[in-house]
Amino acid sequence: MRSIISNISQLVAVPMGPVGGAAFSHPPIIEQAAIVIEDGMIAWFGAEAGAPAGGTFDETIDAGGGTVVPGLIDCHTHAVFAGSREGEFVRKIGGASYLEILESGGGIRCTMRFVRAASVEQLVAESLPRVWRMIAGGVTTLEIKSGYGLSPDDELKMLLAVREISARVPIEIVPTFLGAHALPPEFEWRADEYIASISSDELLGRIAREKLADFADVFCERGAFTVEQSRRFLAACKKHGLTAKVHAEQLSNSGATKLAIEMEAASADHLECIDDATIAALKTSGTIPVLLPGCSFFLHSAAAPARKLIDAGLPVALATDCNPGSAMIESLPLVMSMGCTILRMTPAECMVACTANAAAALRRADRIGAIAVGHEADLLVLDVPNLDRWPYRVGVNAVRAVIKKGRVVPIREGSSPNLLSSDCRRDRQE
């Protein structure tokens, strides 16, 4: 299968991640461009006037003078869950803190009760429409964590639901085992025993054998798990082939990021309370800093020091943190707008953060997240003439077409108000 996307006003040629320094703020942009795809891979890109001559294309996609960018990668989500917590949303408006809600039996434990009462089929039925909406917003790779079952059987149930969703959507789903998300009520004051139960060889062995997760994550924070408990959990998971991730420095400066560095974690996520010394330590590691401005927006809390991280040359990534308690946000483009307004990042920086660096946070930068020959052709055709206009039009879906491995994704009706393939004129030669 050989195809070409032509009539591109701007091709944002994001380089392979991780990307820091000057390239992070100034990715190459090619005006009046084209891109050639062969067998699902990028075969050529550049100015349309220099496109390969001769030969035929099985498919021609007319970008209609729009912008083409790499497909978005949402590298931190809790997109599979059951139930709703709008009551807590109202409590937060009234001044209740995240920890106050958590300590009163709400928060993660509230969703835990919904998840424990649900079957795999119910979790899939409730979460699948959410995933389709994320796809309609331009996501071509989606990380999804467990973490709301908080028992071996219920965490497995969540991972099975993630696997089933993966089988039903035309994008890549990356599963993460977040068994150490919070302490369930039956283990109150017995966190060490809970860590032992959720990191047993029996449980982790099954996760590994059935390939139910690629990563293991932990909420290392006051009210959740200490650095030492988090270390034990991640070490046990590492023995079974699960790469570490860490919820770090969200509510306090706990030392979680230093643990992430020690454990050679793929990413340290949140970082609202990170200090200068820890930023310096991150520079010596391969751990990607993942920022979640939707949390700051949703909780009306302090934001991560994005400019400090960027100025330090770090390859910053962005993600939605889609979850029912602290960031009920499904749109990664909306988070890009928040990156601009809350974190003071430029549209180009947000673009790199949601593609090349997000791919690095999932250890997939060698094949996705960039416009590079030999990379998978995960692409978006946007109905804006330049990159800057995308996050500027806050909340407007600018995605005209989602392309995964060279194929236009048929978006389900109702997923998006103004999408797609009929607007992206195509000529096919069968």
C-alpha positions in Angstrom: 0.0 0.0 0.0 1.5 3.3 -1.1 -0.2 6.6 -0.4 0.6 10.3 -0.4 -0.8 13.2 1.7 -0.5 16.4 -0.4 -1.6 20.0 -0.2 -0.3 20.4 3.3 0.1 24.1 4.4 2.4 23.1 7.3 4.0 19.8 8.1 5.3 19.9 11.7 8.3 17.6 11.3 8.8 16.7 15.0 12.1 14.8 15.4 12.4 11.5 17.1 12.2 11.7 20.9 13.3 12.4 23.5 13.6 16.0 22.4 15.0 18.8 24.7 16.8 22.0 24.3 16.4 24.2 21.2 14.8 21.4 19.1 12.0 21.1 21.7 11.0 24.8 21.2 11.6 24.9 17.5 10.7 21.7 15.7 11.2 21.9 11.9 8.1 23.2 10.0 7.9 22.6 6.3 5.6 24.8 4.3 3.6 23.5 1.3 4.6 20.0 2.1 3.7 16.4 1.2 4.3 13.0 2.9 4.6 9.6 1.3 3.5 6.4 3.2 4.5 2.9 2.2 3.1 -0.2 4.0 2.1 1.9 7.0 5.5 3.6 7.4 6.7 7.1 6.5 8.8 6.7 3.4 9.4 10.4 2.4 8.4 13.9 3.5 9.4 17.4 2.4 8.3 20.3 0.2 5.6 19.1 -2.2 7.5 20.5 -5.1 10.2 17.9 -4.4 7.9 14.9 -3.9 9.1 11.7 -5.6 8.2 11.7 -9.3 6.8 8.7 -11.1 5.0 5.7 -9.9 1.4 5.4 -8.7 -0.3 5.8 -5.4 -3.0 3.5 -4.1 -4.5 6.4 -2.2 -4.1 10.2 -2.3 -5.2 12.2 0.7 -5.8 15.9 0.1 -5.0 17.8 3.3 -7.0 20.7 1.9 -4.5 23.3 2.9 -4.5 22.1 6.5 -1.7 21.3 8.9 -0.3 17.7 9.3 1.3 16.6 12.6 2.3 13.3 14.3 -0.6 11.5 15.9 -1.0 12.5 19.6 0.2 10.2 22.3 -1.6 10.4 25.7 1.1 8.9 27.9 -0.7 9.1 31.3 -4.4 8.2 31.7 -6.8 6.3 34.0 -9.4 6.1 31.1 -10.9 2.8 32.2 -13.2 3.1 35.3 -16.8 2.9 36.4 -19.1 5.4 38.0 -19.0 9.1 38.3 -17.8 11.6 41.0 -19.5 14.9 40.2 -20.4 15.2 43.8 -16.7 15.6 44.7 -16.3 18.1 41.9 -18.9 20.3 43.6 -17.2 19.7 47.0 -13.9 20.9 45.6 -15.6 24.0 44.3 -16.7 24.6 47.9 -13.1 24.4 49.1 -12.6 20.7 50.0 -9.1 19.6 49.2 -8.0 16.4 47.4 -6.6 14.9 50.6 -9.8 15.8 52.6 -12.0 14.0 50.1 -9.6 11.0 50.0 -9.5 10.8 53.9 -13.3 11.0 54.1 -13.7 7.8 52.1 -14.1 9.5 48.7 -11.6 9.9 46.0 -9.9 6.8 44.7 -11.8 4.6 47.1 -15.1 5.8 45.7 -14.2 4.7 42.2 -12.8 1.5 43.7 -16.3 0.6 44.9 -17.8 1.2 41.5 -15.1 -0.9 39.8 -15.3 -3.8 42.3 -19.1 -3.9 41.6 -18.6 -4.0 37.8 -17.8 -6.9 35.5 -15.1 -6.8 32.8 -17.9 -6.3 30.3 -19.4 -3.4 32.2 -16.0 -1.7 32.5 -15.6 -2.0 28.8 -19.1 -0.8 28.0 -18.6 2.3 30.2 -15.0 3.1 29.1 -15.0 2.3 25.4 -17.0 5.4 24.3 -14.6 7.5 26.3 -11.6 6.0 24.4 -13.3 6.6 21.1 -13.8 10.3 22.0 -10.0 10.5 22.8 -9.3 9.0 19.4 -11.6 11.5 17.7 -9.5 14.2 19.4 -6.3 12.9 17.7 -4.9 10.3 20.0 -3.2 7.4 18.1 -1.5 5.8 21.1 -3.1 5.7 24.6 -1.7 4.6 27.9 -4.3 3.3 30.3 -3.6 2.4 34.0 -5.4 0.1 36.3 -5.5 1.2 39.9 -9.2 1.4 40.9 -9.6 -2.3 41.9 -7.1 -2.3 44.7 -7.1 -6.0 45.1 -5.3 -8.7 43.1 -8.6 -9.9 41.5 -10.0 -6.5 40.8 -6.7 -5.1 39.4 -6.6 -8.1 37.0 -10.2 -7.4 36.1 -9.2 -3.8 35.1 -6.3 -5.0 33.1 -8.5 -7.5 31.3 -10.9 -4.7 30.4 -8.0 -2.7 29.1 -7.0 -5.6 26.9 -10.5 -6.0 25.6 -10.7 -2.3 24.7 -7.4 -2.6 22.9 -8.9 -5.4 20.7 -11.8 -3.1 19.8 -10.1 0.1 18.7 -7.8 0.8 15.8 -5.0 2.5 17.8 -2.3 1.3 20.2 -3.2 0.9 23.8 -0.4 0.7 26.4 -1.4 -1.0 29.6 0.0 0.0 33.0 -0.4 -1.9 36.3 -1.1 0.7 39.0 -1.8 -1.7 41.8 -0.2 0.8 44.3 -2.6 3.6 43.7 -4.2 3.9 47.2 -4.7 1.9 50.3 -8.1 0.0 50.2 -10.2 0.2 53.4 -9.6 -3.5 54.3 -5.9 -2.7 54.6 -6.3 0.5 56.7 -3.1 1.1 58.6 -1.5 -2.0 57.0 0.1 -0.5 53.9 3.1 -2.9 54.0 0.8 -5.9 53.9 -1.1 -4.4 51.0 2.1 -3.8 49.1 3.0 -7.5 49.7 -0.4 -8.6 48.4 -0.4 -6.5 45.3 3.2 -7.4 44.3 3.1 -11.2 44.9 4.8 -13.5 42.5 1.5 -15.1 41.7 -0.1 -11.9 40.6 2.9 -10.4 38.8 3.6 -13.7 37.2 0.1 -13.8 35.6 0.4 -10.2 34.5 3.7 -11.0 32.8 2.6 -14.4 31.2 -0.6 -12.9 29.8 1.2 -9.6 28.8 -1.5 -7.6 30.6 0.8 -4.7 31.3 4.0 -3.1 30.0 4.6 -0.8 33.0 4.1 -0.6 36.8 3.1 2.6 38.4 2.9 3.8 42.0 1.4 6.9 43.7 4.3 7.8 46.0 2.7 10.5 48.2 1.5 11.5 51.6 -1.9 9.6 52.0 -0.8 6.9 49.6 2.6 5.1 49.7 6.0 6.0 51.1 9.2 6.0 49.1 10.3 2.7 50.7 7.0 1.0 50.0 7.0 2.3 46.5 10.5 1.0 46.0 9.5 -2.5 47.1 6.5 -2.5 44.8 8.5 -1.3 41.8 11.4 -3.7 42.5 9.0 -6.7 42.6 7.4 -5.6 39.3 10.8 -5.1 37.7 11.6 -8.7 38.4 8.6 -9.7 36.2 9.6 -7.4 33.3 7.4 -4.3 34.1 9.1 -1.0 33.6 8.7 1.6 36.4 6.6 4.8 36.3 6.0 7.0 39.3 3.3 9.5 40.3 5.7 12.0 41.8 5.7 15.3 43.7 2.0 16.0 43.0 1.0 17.2 46.5 4.4 17.5 48.3 8.1 17.1 47.7 8.3 13.5 48.7 11.5 12.3 47.0 9.4 10.3 44.5 11.2 11.7 41.5 14.6 10.6 42.9 13.1 7.1 43.4 12.0 7.2 39.7 15.5 8.0 38.7 16.9 5.3 41.0 14.5 2.7 39.5 15.3 3.8 35.9 11.7 4.7 35.5 10.3 5.6 32.0 8.7 8.7 33.5 8.0 10.7 36.6 4.6 12.2 36.3 2.9 15.3 37.9 6.0 17.2 39.4 3.9 20.1 40.7 6.2 20.3 43.8 9.5 19.4 42.2 12.5 21.5 43.4 15.6 22.7 41.7 17.9 20.0 43.0 15.6 17.3 41.7 15.3 19.0 38.3 19.1 18.8 38.2 19.0 15.1 39.0 16.5 14.5 36.3 19.0 15.9 33.7 21.4 13.1 34.5 18.7 10.4 33.9 16.7 8.9 31.1 13.4 9.5 33.0 10.9 11.7 31.1 9.1 14.4 33.1 5.4 14.2 32.3 3.3 17.2 33.2 -0.5 17.1 33.8 -1.9 20.7 33.7 -5.4 19.4 33.5 -5.0 18.4 37.2 -4.0 22.0 38.1 -7.0 23.3 36.1 -9.4 20.8 37.6 -8.2 21.1 41.2 -7.4 24.8 41.1 -3.9 23.9 42.4 -0.4 24.9 41.7 1.1 24.0 38.3 4.3 22.2 37.6 7.3 24.5 36.9 7.3 23.8 33.2 9.6 26.6 32.1 12.2 25.6 34.7 12.2 22.1 33.3 12.3 23.3 29.7 15.0 25.8 30.4 17.0 23.0 32.0 16.9 21.2 28.6 14.6 18.4 29.8 12.3 16.6 27.3 9.0 17.5 28.8 5.9 15.5 28.0 2.2 16.4 28.5 -0.8 14.1 29.1 -4.4 14.4 30.1 -4.4 12.3 33.3 -8.0 11.5 32.3 -9.6 10.2 35.6 -12.8 10.6 37.5 -11.5 12.5 40.4 -8.8 15.0 39.6 -8.9 15.5 35.8 -12.1 14.4 34.2 -10.6 15.6 30.8 -10.6 13.4 27.7 -9.2 15.9 25.2 -5.4 16.0 24.8 -5.7 19.1 22.4 -7.5 20.9 25.3 -4.5 20.0 27.5 -2.3 21.5 24.9 -4.2 24.7 25.3 -3.7 24.4 29.0 -0.1 23.9 28.4 0.0 27.2 26.6 -2.1 29.2 29.1 -1.2 27.5 32.5 2.4 26.3 31.9 3.4 29.1 29.5 4.5 26.7 26.8 4.4 27.5 23.2 2.2 25.6 20.7 5.3 24.1 19.2 6.5 22.9 22.6 3.1 21.4 23.4 3.2 19.6 20.1 6.6 18.0 20.8 5.5 17.2 24.4 2.4 15.3 23.2 4.2 13.4 20.5 8.0 12.7 20.5 8.4 13.1 24.3 5.2 11.3 25.1 6.5 8.4 23.0 9.7 8.4 25.0 7.7 8.3 28.2 6.2 5.0 26.9 9.6 3.7 25.6 8.3 3.8 22.0 10.2 6.8 20.6 12.0 4.6 18.1 8.9 4.0 16.0 6.1 6.6 16.9 5.7 10.2 17.8 7.8 11.8 15.0 7.9 12.6 11.4 10.8 10.4 10.4 11.5 8.0 7.6 10.9 4.5 8.9 8.6 5.6 11.7 5.0 4.4 11.7 2.7 6.7 9.8 0.6 7.9 12.8 -0.6 11.3 11.6 -3.3 13.9 12.0 -4.7 16.1 9.3 -6.0 19.4 10.9 -8.4 21.9 9.5 -6.1 24.8 10.6 -3.5 26.5 8.3 -0.8 26.5 11.0 0.1 24.9 14.2 -0.4 27.9 16.4 -4.0 28.2 15.5 -4.8 24.7 17.0 -4.4 25.4 20.7 -5.5 29.0 20.2 -9.0 27.7 19.2 -9.6 26.3 22.7 -12.0 23.4 22.9 -12.7 23.3 19.1 -11.9 19.9 17.5 -9.6 20.7 14.6 -8.9 17.1 13.7 -10.0 16.4 10.1 -8.5 12.9 9.9 -6.8 10.4 12.2 -4.3 8.1 10.5 -2.9 5.1 12.2 -0.1 3.1 10.5 -1.0 4.8 7.2 -4.7 4.1 7.4 -7.5 6.6 8.0 -9.3 5.7 11.2 -13.1 5.5 10.8 -14.3 7.5 13.7 -17.5 6.3 15.4 -20.6 8.5 15.0 -21.0 10.8 18.0 -17.4 10.7 18.9 -16.7 14.2 17.6 -18.8 17.1 16.4 -16.8 18.0 13.3 -14.8 15.1 12.2 -13.6 13.6 9.5 -13.0 11.5 6.5 -15.7 12.9 4.2 -14.0 16.3 4.7 -10.6 14.9 3.8 -11.0 14.3 0.1 -9.5 11.0 -1.0 -8.9 9.3 -4.3 -8.4 5.6 -4.1 -7.2 3.3 -6.9 -8.3 -0.3 -6.1 
